[in-house]
């Protein structure tokens, strides 16, 4: 790999221990993937924040990096294992809270903004078209590449941190134009509406790409999509298919930049959607937990929830998972009060995927196909997918 | 017999090979406290990889696996070196942060469990003694 003088100096330790270790990681990855050189990045999103995933070893690594490591670009964090202010109410134990805060403090020492959200693009880590990034968090990677048209590979925790400390990432994969072409043409022959339905669509496409061994879908037949619907779709197609980039005709910014695949690989009908939706509803289901906000709820979604909950009482545990800055807007707009008066709870900074809630509930209802996957696999819940309206109906009945 | 490959992480060590044809997921697939493979149905299930030269085709599973390798190094349960057919990001990053010598692009069918190996991570070769 060709390195600049500054990059070489990082590698031999002139910029300190953390920069040296970081450049070792990046040059090794660059060699493995045949990168010619490094590319300067404008932003980083770091995963591996929940203490439940990091453990003491991960925390030790972060502490070592924090001894002399400072980030050079705008860097934000993925959700943590708990709400940093409201953890006791949500049933998180003291020891876990202490360790979680140690991890977040290590990140903060390095100059990272500790927003703890999977939707950095909604709260200020907002790239524009064509910018190079090093993001972890599969749903955000998919959103940045596809919906924004920025360029990032799917990073892991240590490689994203290394990129933040050096301001560089090896130029391979989705940083190169030739790797961003649509590979599989998919025709959607049904109306898709709502975050839940876009999640179901993401699962169909993700599952199918796995079978075909292809990566980049080019999707036709979607007439419109909101930010919230696209965020749900990204989370689902990344969870079920490992997808980091898709093109959606007339919707995403690069859809007509590259040649459209010429032969339709498969179509998706209303029957397909119904069948896949039924796969996301378990039998013998007893719902005792409802959650909205996977990925983190936007202010628009919170406004909708407040409107639906006005004057009602929830009768089941009901969490709205969101970014703290979004929660602050909801506080000021009066939505939080309406929602909390109804008995629902905010879980900011965290989510149902990373919080230590395994086995705490029997059945969860969500509007997210990604939350269904992790609810089953990681937390051993039975699951049901439904629209936001249906989730609220379930919580209040 | 000298097998030439590609350097991934520096360091020269000698150790006994433990070889598998299955991929390895360090997160969830290996117990970092005991050094034993715990993935159900894995060829090495129940066997310890501590202090061995671990030889396997490629890594799999969650990116958290890199941190698990680091934890094993700190616990003194890590392998002394890793030899792969084709390295993946998780194992590469795990070796770098844990400072475990590593070589890939090696035809691992030439290596049998129990053989003494020298792994030279700086130059990228494995010597079967």
Contacts between the chains, C-beta under 8 A, distances in Angstrom:
chain1	res1	chain2	res2	distance
A	21	B	96	7.3
A	21	B	97	7.0
A	24	B	96	5.4
A	25	B	93	5.8
A	25	B	96	5.1
A	25	B	97	7.2
A	28	B	8	6.3
A	28	B	9	7.0
A	28	B	92	5.6
A	28	B	93	7.9
A	28	B	96	5.8
A	29	B	89	6.4
A	29	B	92	6.4
A	29	B	93	7.4
A	31	B	6	7.8
A	32	B	8	7.5
A	32	B	87	5.8
A	32	B	89	7.6
A	32	B	92	6.0
A	47	B	63	7.3
A	48	B	63	7.3
A	48	B	64	6.4
A	48	B	67	6.8
A	53	B	64	5.1
A	53	B	67	7.8
A	54	B	64	7.8
A	54	B	67	6.3
A	55	B	67	6.8
A	55	B	68	7.9
A	55	B	71	6.2
A	56	B	71	7.1
A	57	B	32	7.1
A	57	B	67	5.6
A	57	B	68	7.2
A	57	B	70	5.0
A	57	B	71	2.8
A	57	B	72	8.0
A	57	B	74	5.8
A	57	B	75	7.9
A	58	B	64	7.6
A	58	B	67	4.0
A	58	B	70	7.2
A	58	B	71	7.4
A	60	B	70	7.5
A	60	B	71	8.0
A	60	B	74	6.4
A	61	B	67	6.5
A	61	B	70	5.3
A	61	B	97	6.0
A	136	B	63	7.5
A	156	B	63	3.1
A	156	B	64	8.0
A	156	B	66	6.3
A	156	B	89	6.4
A	156	B	90	6.7
A	156	B	93	6.3
A	157	B	63	6.3
A	157	B	64	7.3
A	157	B	66	7.3
A	157	B	67	7.0
A	158	B	66	5.4
A	158	B	67	7.5
A	158	B	93	5.0
A	158	B	97	5.7
A	159	B	89	6.9
A	159	B	93	5.8
